[in-house]
């Protein structure tokens, strides 16, 4: 394994990425762009609030979804709101920059499980 790969894997291990389940979701009207306010349950790591540009997905598709969240980043100000956890996503197909779709486990993974 090359030096760059070992460095990346070591650093990835420092990032606290855990599986959570979205238990509440609603549109957030105080942000400049379409955003959801989501409450995510990370099991023994608690519940966290996240604001994200996942609004291309209908609310009924978002609620109860398993997601991957970064628990050890500092909270981030998004206009007038603060997101406590970064939910991982990728660019939504053919959408405006910043609009995302979720990075999610395919299987019903245990809440709080660590990405490795």
Secondary structure, 3 states (H helix, E strand, C coil): CCHHHHHHHHHHHHCCEEEEEEEEEEEECCCCCCEEEEEEECHHHCEEEEEECCCCCCHHHHCCCEEEEECCCCCEEECCEEECCEECEEECCCCCCCCEEECCCCCCCCCCCECC
